[in-house]
Amino acid sequence: MIINVKIGLRLFCKPLVFQVPRFPAFLPTGVRTFSETRFNMAAAKDLLSFVDASPTPFHVVAKAESVLETAGFKQLNERDVWKGQVQVGGKYFYHRNRSTLVAFAVGDKYVPGNEFKVIGAHTDSPVLKVKPVSNRTSNGYLQVGVECYGGGLWHTWFDRDLTLAGCVIIEKEGAFTRELVNLKRPLLRVPNLCIHLQSSEERSSFTVNKENHLQPILAMVESTLNQKDEGQHSSVLLELLAGELGVQVDQIKDMELTLTDTQPGATWGPKNEFLSSPRLDNQVHCFTGLSALLEHSKDLSNDTGVSMLACFDHEEIGSDSAQGAGSPVMSDGLSRVLGCFDSSDETLKITIRNSFMISADVAHAIHPNYSEKHEKKHQPKLNQGTVIKTNSNQRYATNSETGFLLRELARRAVVPVQEFVVRNDCPCGSTIGPIVSAKTGIRTVDLGIASLSMHSIRETIGCDDIETNIRLFSTFYSGFGELDKSCSFN
């Protein structure tokens, strides 16, 4: 049986309609019956536009806020009193540090104590960041001192056309503002050492000294360059930033800059079934979570809860910061929104027990050249559905209850899901899931779109998985409350 499914993505495209077979009730979860179907590419193209416009967490938040405002969401300020501003049927967002974003919609049928439905993702990725004192020269080259942020596959940063993006604090008429910058054109490069200067041993086991080998070249040191150019940052770098921002060099007071690849993302393959881009870990779930929230918030008439998207900074380095998942951001969001309707501690505790979070972060797809790295019964593939991630040692927060609820939502959404458990002899990454769950007590499931080359400068996912992930998240927002009430697990 075939049904029509309509998804209204309001990021960059018109609503799209495609056909998928209905899952028989007896079909095992994760078995795909539409392997020959090719979905509309609109969501993949929208994702590429989103990521290309978001070279840093600051840009992710700015882009999302622009889209939210267009959809009628109202901005809140954490320094203000929210009571009186947040209403039933309202749509809101706020940021912390301009690098963490929380957006939410209050259902028309919401009453205090009802469920918060949260999708959690993260805005940051492994990158090279400009050091506070970046000015350096070596053998006639002007370089930029950088620091490794997170656990990147640093060898993939060699021989790429790199540029700079981030935020800059500037002074204007005695006041200070923080401006976003993205220089876009190729400006820097980390060149490989030529083959003839490497021994056979060096070539066969390429290793990177993160302090010595990753410092990019910016320019040649010119004979006319002031030899006393010994500030924190070179005059060349400062002049580039000043020109981009339309200010004078002496107006620049501080900066937080990231190196980023200038090559845009792309779809590829005979049927354009694959998508490769920088920063898919984890901007893809910032995008799919945002798409689902926008779709759901168009009609809140039957919603009994609060639908929330939380995109945190600093996941790649452990989440312990004022704006990371280890901070009070999540608990503050719950208590402050609830406090606009009921400020009692008892109602807060009831709310937490009724709530649920999806921790969304990319998953490990099986690699055809390294298949021995996957456990034989848990080998996620691209374009075969969202991956549920389980780890008994609590590297992921999934348990029998949360895993079941997610699988049931997938069945109702008519989308496939896959399973992942790491091999016993391999290390396991972690996510924001266990962190938020432990700090708030919210039931949590860990999942993500399957990917190849995780933490490379250029990662790969399947285009079909973008569509089905959005549909899964939309069904979570619209259907979790009713599903949860049908369960008697307590």
NUVEX-993959 format. One record per residue (C-alpha): residue number from 1; chain; z, y, x. Coordinates in nm, 3 decimals. Each point is the difference from the previous one (the first is absolute). Layout:
! residues N
  lose  voro       zz       yy       xx
   NUM     A        Z        Y        X
...
END
This chain:
! residues 490
  lose  voro       zz       yy       xx
     1     A    0.000    0.000    0.000
     2     A   -0.088    0.347    0.126
     3     A    0.194    0.317   -0.074
     4     A   -0.077    0.362    0.083
     5     A    0.254    0.186    0.207
     6     A    0.003    0.379    0.031
     7     A    0.181    0.187    0.274
     8     A    0.001    0.379    0.007
     9     A    0.038    0.101    0.363
    10     A    0.046    0.376    0.002
    11     A    0.001    0.050    0.374
    12     A   -0.369    0.045    0.064
    13     A   -0.200   -0.189   -0.259
    14     A   -0.064   -0.056   -0.369
    15     A    0.162   -0.292   -0.187
    16     A   -0.164   -0.328    0.092
    17     A   -0.060   -0.313   -0.203
    18     A   -0.052   -0.347    0.140
    19     A    0.019   -0.357   -0.126
    20     A    0.235   -0.272    0.110
    21     A    0.057   -0.346   -0.148
    22     A    0.321   -0.051   -0.194
    23     A    0.247   -0.225    0.182
    24     A    0.080   -0.312   -0.202
    25     A    0.372   -0.025   -0.067
    26     A    0.014   -0.325    0.194
    27     A   -0.177    0.133    0.310
    28     A    0.229   -0.010    0.306
    29     A    0.086    0.347    0.126
    30     A   -0.216    0.098    0.295
    31     A   -0.304   -0.212   -0.095
    32     A   -0.298    0.232   -0.036
    33     A   -0.265   -0.073   -0.261
    34     A   -0.225    0.299    0.069
    35     A   -0.095   -0.051    0.364
    36     A   -0.361    0.095   -0.072
    37     A    0.087    0.323   -0.181
    38     A   -0.052    0.330    0.182
    39     A    0.207    0.289   -0.124
    40     A   -0.106    0.364   -0.027
    41     A    0.035    0.171    0.340
    42     A    0.145    0.323   -0.139
    43     A    0.359   -0.076    0.099
    44     A   -0.104   -0.098    0.353
    45     A   -0.188    0.326    0.040
    46     A    0.297    0.193   -0.136
    47     A    0.231   -0.173    0.246
    48     A   -0.228    0.094    0.289
    49     A    0.003    0.364   -0.111
    50     A    0.378   -0.007   -0.034
    51     A    0.059   -0.146    0.347
    52     A   -0.260    0.218    0.171
    53     A    0.179    0.306   -0.141
    54     A    0.342   -0.127    0.113
    55     A    0.023   -0.030    0.381
    56     A    0.382    0.039   -0.005
    57     A    0.288   -0.054   -0.246
    58     A    0.000    0.377   -0.062
    59     A   -0.360   -0.020   -0.118
    60     A    0.072   -0.309   -0.215
    61     A    0.266    0.192   -0.188
    62     A   -0.211    0.315   -0.030
    63     A   -0.297   -0.199   -0.134
    64     A    0.215   -0.192   -0.249
    65     A    0.169    0.318   -0.120
    66     A   -0.336    0.165   -0.064
    67     A   -0.112   -0.296   -0.211
    68     A    0.332   -0.011   -0.187
    69     A   -0.014    0.370   -0.084
    70     A   -0.352   -0.042   -0.136
    71     A    0.132   -0.282   -0.222
    72     A    0.272    0.224   -0.144
    73     A    0.297   -0.101    0.214
    74     A    0.254    0.278    0.063
    75     A    0.149    0.054    0.346
    76     A    0.377   -0.010    0.040
    77     A    0.204    0.134    0.290
    78     A    0.292   -0.203    0.133
    79     A    0.191    0.325    0.058
    80     A   -0.009    0.089   -0.371
    81     A    0.199   -0.131   -0.296
    82     A   -0.221   -0.243   -0.191
    83     A    0.194   -0.016   -0.325
    84     A   -0.203    0.185   -0.258
    85     A   -0.320   -0.046    0.198
    86     A   -0.046   -0.377   -0.043
    87     A   -0.082   -0.101   -0.357
    88     A   -0.097   -0.314   -0.190
    89     A   -0.378   -0.031    0.018
    90     A   -0.018    0.217    0.314
    91     A   -0.178   -0.066    0.331
    92     A    0.141    0.121    0.332
    93     A   -0.016   -0.027    0.379
    94     A    0.187    0.126    0.305
    95     A   -0.012   -0.047    0.374
    96     A    0.241   -0.022    0.288
    97     A   -0.111    0.141    0.337
    98     A   -0.352    0.012   -0.146
    99     A   -0.040   -0.356    0.132
   100     A    0.178   -0.199   -0.274
   101     A   -0.110    0.025   -0.363
   102     A    0.164   -0.103   -0.327
   103     A   -0.191    0.027   -0.329
   104     A    0.115   -0.119   -0.341
   105     A   -0.077    0.008   -0.372
   106     A    0.268   -0.025   -0.270
   107     A   -0.106   -0.213   -0.296
   108     A    0.003    0.145   -0.350
   109     A    0.243   -0.273   -0.109
   110     A    0.228    0.025    0.302
   111     A    0.376   -0.002   -0.057
   112     A    0.264    0.009    0.276
   113     A    0.068   -0.345    0.141
   114     A   -0.357   -0.120   -0.039
   115     A   -0.214   -0.131    0.284
   116     A   -0.143    0.186    0.297
   117     A   -0.325   -0.164    0.108
   118     A   -0.055    0.090    0.365
   119     A   -0.292   -0.062    0.234
   120     A    0.104    0.065    0.360
   121     A   -0.241    0.050    0.291
   122     A   -0.003    0.192    0.328
   123     A   -0.205    0.290    0.130
   124     A    0.020   -0.060    0.376
   125     A   -0.202   -0.223    0.235
   126     A    0.023   -0.094    0.371
   127     A   -0.147    0.295    0.190
   128     A    0.014    0.200    0.321
   129     A    0.204    0.318   -0.045
   130     A   -0.012    0.312    0.215
   131     A    0.314    0.041    0.211
   132     A    0.216    0.317   -0.025
   133     A   -0.123    0.085    0.350
   134     A   -0.359   -0.124    0.003
   135     A   -0.153    0.212    0.278
   136     A   -0.113   -0.223    0.288
   137     A   -0.278   -0.021    0.254
   138     A   -0.117   -0.278    0.228
   139     A   -0.282   -0.006    0.255
   140     A   -0.182    0.293   -0.156
   141     A    0.040   -0.117   -0.360
   142     A    0.196    0.187   -0.265
   143     A    0.190   -0.254   -0.208
   144     A    0.234   -0.004   -0.299
   145     A    0.330   -0.183    0.036
   146     A    0.050   -0.243   -0.288
   147     A    0.272   -0.234   -0.124
   148     A   -0.054   -0.335   -0.170
   149     A    0.120    0.004   -0.361
   150     A    0.060   -0.341   -0.151
   151     A   -0.144   -0.332    0.112
   152     A   -0.369    0.067    0.036
   153     A   -0.270   -0.220    0.146
   154     A   -0.042    0.261    0.270
   155     A   -0.301   -0.157    0.169
   156     A   -0.202    0.091   -0.312
   157     A    0.053    0.370    0.075
   158     A   -0.212   -0.013    0.314
   159     A   -0.352    0.151   -0.005
   160     A    0.039    0.154   -0.346
   161     A   -0.099    0.353   -0.104
   162     A    0.344    0.148   -0.063
   163     A    0.122    0.331   -0.135
   164     A    0.326    0.166   -0.106
   165     A    0.163    0.046   -0.340
   166     A    0.347    0.077   -0.130
   167     A    0.204    0.309   -0.075
   168     A    0.063    0.323    0.190
   169     A    0.282    0.250   -0.052
   170     A   -0.134    0.352    0.022
   171     A    0.155    0.347   -0.031
   172     A   -0.147    0.256   -0.239
   173     A    0.166    0.340   -0.033
   174     A    0.344   -0.130    0.091
   175     A   -0.017   -0.305   -0.229
   176     A   -0.071   -0.359    0.103
   177     A   -0.232   -0.240   -0.177
   178     A   -0.116   -0.354    0.066
   179     A   -0.378   -0.041   -0.015
   180     A   -0.205   -0.319   -0.002
   181     A   -0.276   -0.038    0.256
   182     A   -0.281   -0.251    0.050
   183     A   -0.241    0.083    0.281
   184     A   -0.242   -0.279   -0.109
   185     A   -0.256    0.020    0.282
   186     A    0.035   -0.227    0.310
   187     A    0.225    0.168    0.257
   188     A    0.179   -0.274    0.193
   189     A   -0.062   -0.345    0.142
   190     A    0.195   -0.277    0.171
   191     A   -0.265   -0.159    0.225
   192     A    0.011   -0.358    0.118
   193     A    0.003   -0.072    0.371
   194     A   -0.351   -0.104    0.108
   195     A   -0.050   -0.371    0.055
   196     A   -0.074    0.025    0.374
   197     A    0.342    0.152    0.071
   198     A    0.182   -0.290   -0.166
   199     A    0.079   -0.334    0.153
   200     A   -0.097   -0.314   -0.188
   201     A    0.367   -0.048   -0.090
   202     A    0.021    0.351   -0.143
   203     A   -0.312   -0.053   -0.206
   204     A    0.115   -0.333   -0.141
   205     A    0.346    0.128   -0.101
   206     A   -0.044    0.360   -0.105
   207     A    0.338    0.169   -0.018
   208     A    0.088    0.359   -0.081
   209     A    0.273    0.198    0.169
   210     A    0.091    0.222   -0.295
   211     A    0.122    0.286    0.218
   212     A   -0.277    0.008    0.259
   213     A   -0.314   -0.131   -0.169
   214     A    0.001    0.166   -0.343
   215     A    0.003    0.368    0.097
   216     A   -0.329    0.140   -0.136
   217     A   -0.240    0.235    0.175
   218     A   -0.047    0.336   -0.170
   219     A   -0.212    0.196    0.252
   220     A   -0.077    0.061    0.365
   221     A    0.228    0.240    0.183
   222     A   -0.221    0.304    0.056
   223     A    0.026    0.209    0.315
   224     A    0.042    0.307   -0.221
   225     A    0.289   -0.155   -0.186
   226     A    0.326    0.175    0.067
   227     A    0.170   -0.222    0.255
   228     A    0.334    0.114   -0.140
   229     A   -0.080   -0.146   -0.340
   230     A    0.331   -0.182   -0.002
   231     A    0.118    0.039   -0.358
   232     A    0.104   -0.289   -0.221
   233     A   -0.361   -0.036   -0.116
   234     A   -0.319    0.095    0.177
   235     A   -0.171    0.326   -0.091
   236     A   -0.311   -0.202   -0.092
   237     A    0.192   -0.199   -0.261
   238     A    0.173    0.309   -0.139
   239     A   -0.327    0.191   -0.026
   240     A   -0.158   -0.289   -0.190
   241     A    0.287    0.001   -0.251
   242     A    0.005    0.379   -0.032
   243     A   -0.373    0.009   -0.065
   244     A    0.024   -0.268   -0.267
   245     A    0.292    0.175   -0.175
   246     A   -0.137    0.352    0.038
   247     A    0.306    0.131    0.187
   248     A    0.086    0.125    0.346
   249     A    0.137   -0.242    0.259
   250     A    0.335    0.184    0.013
   251     A    0.045   -0.063   -0.373
   252     A    0.024   -0.377    0.066
   253     A    0.368   -0.090    0.028
   254     A    0.007   -0.380   -0.024
   255     A   -0.213   -0.297   -0.098
   256     A   -0.002   -0.366   -0.099
   257     A   -0.340   -0.139    0.088
   258     A   -0.155   -0.345   -0.015
   259     A   -0.310   -0.139    0.167
   260     A   -0.242   -0.138   -0.256
   261     A   -0.339   -0.172    0.002
   262     A   -0.288    0.220   -0.112
   263     A   -0.216   -0.290   -0.121
   264     A    0.019   -0.015   -0.381
   265     A    0.071   -0.321   -0.184
   266     A   -0.286   -0.212   -0.137
   267     A   -0.083   -0.298   -0.214
   268     A   -0.201   -0.277    0.161
   269     A   -0.134   -0.352   -0.045
   270     A   -0.309   -0.131   -0.185
   271     A    0.154    0.100   -0.336
   272     A    0.225    0.276    0.135
   273     A    0.290   -0.235   -0.061
   274     A    0.211    0.131    0.291
   275     A    0.155    0.339    0.073
   276     A    0.110    0.114    0.345
   277     A    0.186    0.321    0.075
   278     A    0.289    0.146    0.196
   279     A    0.347    0.001   -0.158
   280     A   -0.057   -0.256   -0.276
   281     A    0.354   -0.106    0.090
   282     A    0.123    0.148   -0.219
   283     A   -0.204    0.274   -0.158
   284     A   -0.180   -0.259   -0.211
   285     A    0.314   -0.049   -0.209
   286     A    0.074    0.371   -0.017
   287     A   -0.347    0.017   -0.156
   288     A    0.025   -0.301   -0.235
   289     A    0.353    0.096   -0.108
   290     A   -0.112    0.356   -0.069
   291     A   -0.308   -0.121   -0.191
   292     A    0.215   -0.224   -0.219
   293     A    0.256    0.274   -0.070
   294     A   -0.275    0.245   -0.097
   295     A   -0.159   -0.256   -0.231
   296     A    0.329   -0.095   -0.163
   297     A    0.122    0.357   -0.045
   298     A   -0.297    0.092   -0.221
   299     A    0.182   -0.162   -0.293
   300     A    0.379   -0.027    0.011
   301     A    0.047   -0.043   -0.375
   302     A    0.125   -0.360    0.022
   303     A    0.174    0.022    0.337
   304     A    0.374   -0.069   -0.015
   305     A    0.070    0.063    0.368
   306     A   -0.073    0.219    0.301
   307     A   -0.309   -0.087    0.204
   308     A    0.040    0.108    0.362
   309     A   -0.198   -0.001    0.325
   310     A    0.191    0.049    0.328
   311     A   -0.199    0.034    0.324
   312     A    0.236    0.011    0.299
   313     A   -0.049    0.122    0.354
   314     A    0.120   -0.184    0.315
   315     A   -0.039   -0.360   -0.119
   316     A   -0.177   -0.092    0.322
   317     A    0.307    0.091    0.207
   318     A    0.273   -0.151   -0.218
   319     A    0.036    0.245   -0.293
   320     A    0.324    0.154    0.132
   321     A   -0.062    0.372   -0.048
   322     A    0.070    0.272   -0.256
   323     A   -0.331   -0.079   -0.170
   324     A   -0.030   -0.374    0.069
   325     A    0.076   -0.290   -0.234
   326     A    0.340   -0.033    0.170
   327     A    0.096    0.350   -0.115
   328     A    0.145    0.098   -0.341
   329     A   -0.349    0.092   -0.129
   330     A   -0.020   -0.297   -0.237
   331     A    0.359    0.017   -0.126
   332     A   -0.029    0.379   -0.036
   333     A   -0.315   -0.042   -0.203
   334     A    0.165   -0.244   -0.238
   335     A    0.324    0.193   -0.045
   336     A   -0.156    0.346   -0.030
   337     A   -0.261   -0.100   -0.257
   338     A    0.257   -0.194   -0.202
   339     A    0.246    0.288    0.039
   340     A   -0.233    0.225   -0.196
   341     A    0.084   -0.216   -0.304
   342     A    0.332   -0.173    0.079
   343     A    0.214    0.059    0.307
   344     A    0.250   -0.282   -0.048
   345     A    0.049   -0.250    0.281
   346     A    0.002   -0.286   -0.250
   347     A   -0.347    0.088   -0.128
   348     A   -0.127    0.021    0.357
   349     A    0.122   -0.353    0.070
   350     A   -0.165   -0.127   -0.318
   351     A   -0.324    0.175    0.097
   352     A   -0.002   -0.166    0.340
   353     A    0.042   -0.346   -0.150
   354     A   -0.288    0.065   -0.241
   355     A   -0.231    0.134    0.269
   356     A   -0.258   -0.162    0.226
   357     A   -0.187    0.099    0.313
   358     A   -0.329   -0.122    0.144
   359     A    0.007    0.041    0.378
   360     A   -0.371    0.035    0.078
   361     A   -0.118   -0.043    0.358
   362     A   -0.308   -0.173    0.141
   363     A    0.017   -0.375    0.058
   364     A   -0.136   -0.229    0.273
   365     A   -0.334   -0.154   -0.097
   366     A   -0.096   -0.318    0.181
   367     A   -0.223    0.070    0.301
   368     A   -0.292   -0.245    0.034
   369     A    0.035   -0.006    0.380
   370     A    0.380   -0.043   -0.002
   371     A    0.062   -0.214   -0.307
   372     A    0.274   -0.192    0.184
   373     A    0.219    0.312   -0.031
   374     A    0.042   -0.055   -0.375
   375     A    0.211   -0.258   -0.178
   376     A   -0.238   -0.255   -0.153
   377     A    0.098    0.059   -0.363
   378     A    0.024    0.379    0.026
   379     A   -0.332    0.140    0.119
   380     A   -0.092    0.320   -0.188
   381     A   -0.366    0.100    0.001
   382     A   -0.178    0.329   -0.053
   383     A   -0.129    0.063   -0.353
   384     A    0.220   -0.274   -0.148
   385     A    0.275    0.217   -0.148
   386     A    0.327    0.169    0.086
   387     A    0.234   -0.199    0.227
   388     A    0.362   -0.072   -0.096
   389     A    0.207   -0.008    0.320
   390     A    0.308   -0.220    0.027
   391     A    0.249   -0.048    0.283
   392     A    0.330   -0.182   -0.045
   393     A    0.150    0.196    0.289
   394     A   -0.042    0.319   -0.204
   395     A   -0.276    0.159    0.202
   396     A   -0.156    0.029   -0.346
   397     A    0.205    0.058   -0.318
   398     A   -0.184   -0.246   -0.228
   399     A    0.214   -0.264   -0.173
   400     A   -0.060   -0.246   -0.284
   401     A    0.067    0.258   -0.273
   402     A   -0.201    0.287    0.145
   403     A   -0.282   -0.230    0.109
   404     A   -0.023   -0.149   -0.349
   405     A   -0.007    0.341   -0.168
   406     A   -0.283    0.113    0.227
   407     A   -0.203   -0.318   -0.055
   408     A    0.042    0.038   -0.376
   409     A   -0.113    0.361    0.016
   410     A   -0.305   -0.114    0.199
   411     A   -0.079   -0.261   -0.264
   412     A    0.020    0.264   -0.273
   413     A   -0.212    0.240    0.205
   414     A   -0.263   -0.275    0.048
   415     A    0.007    0.037    0.379
   416     A    0.046   -0.263    0.271
   417     A    0.290   -0.011    0.243
   418     A    0.051   -0.189    0.325
   419     A    0.308   -0.115    0.189
   420     A    0.112    0.064    0.357
   421     A    0.281   -0.147    0.205
   422     A   -0.002    0.040    0.377
   423     A    0.003   -0.307    0.224
   424     A    0.341   -0.107    0.127
   425     A   -0.117    0.048    0.359
   426     A   -0.133    0.354   -0.053
   427     A    0.186    0.330   -0.033
   428     A   -0.005    0.170   -0.339
   429     A   -0.047    0.370   -0.063
   430     A    0.203    0.182   -0.261
   431     A   -0.045    0.273   -0.258
   432     A    0.188    0.262   -0.198
   433     A    0.080   -0.271   -0.256
   434     A    0.319   -0.146    0.147
   435     A    0.116    0.348    0.108
   436     A   -0.027    0.165   -0.342
   437     A    0.124   -0.310   -0.180
   438     A    0.312   -0.023    0.218
   439     A    0.081    0.371   -0.032
   440     A   -0.057    0.033   -0.375
   441     A    0.040   -0.349   -0.148
   442     A   -0.339    0.017   -0.173
   443     A   -0.184   -0.327   -0.048
   444     A   -0.300    0.001    0.233
   445     A   -0.313   -0.199    0.072
   446     A   -0.209    0.037    0.316
   447     A   -0.377   -0.014   -0.025
   448     A   -0.316    0.150    0.140
   449     A   -0.375   -0.007    0.033
   450     A   -0.114   -0.250    0.265
   451     A   -0.127    0.159    0.321
   452     A   -0.145   -0.079    0.340
   453     A    0.077    0.189    0.325
   454     A    0.333    0.133   -0.124
   455     A    0.123    0.285    0.224
   456     A   -0.341    0.042    0.162
   457     A   -0.154    0.347    0.004
   458     A   -0.244   -0.147   -0.254
   459     A    0.116   -0.257   -0.257
   460     A   -0.190   -0.207   -0.259
   461     A    0.059   -0.099   -0.363
   462     A   -0.210   -0.141   -0.285
   463     A   -0.153    0.242   -0.252
   464     A    0.075   -0.223   -0.300
   465     A    0.370    0.005    0.083
   466     A    0.021    0.376   -0.049
   467     A   -0.106   -0.032   -0.365
   468     A    0.225   -0.293   -0.084
   469     A    0.297    0.159    0.175
   470     A   -0.036    0.316   -0.210
   471     A   -0.020   -0.209   -0.316
   472     A    0.311   -0.195    0.100
   473     A    0.193    0.322    0.062
   474     A   -0.120    0.152   -0.329
   475     A    0.118   -0.307   -0.187
   476     A    0.336    0.024    0.178
   477     A    0.049    0.355   -0.122
   478     A   -0.110   -0.076   -0.356
   479     A    0.139   -0.349   -0.049
   480     A    0.308   -0.058    0.213
   481     A    0.255    0.124   -0.255
   482     A   -0.116   -0.239   -0.270
   483     A   -0.028   -0.291    0.246
   484     A    0.348    0.056    0.138
   485     A    0.155    0.003   -0.346
   486     A   -0.154   -0.343   -0.067
   487     A    0.185   -0.151    0.298
   488     A    0.361   -0.127    0.000
   489     A    0.080   -0.035    0.370
   490     A    0.348    0.153   -0.002
END
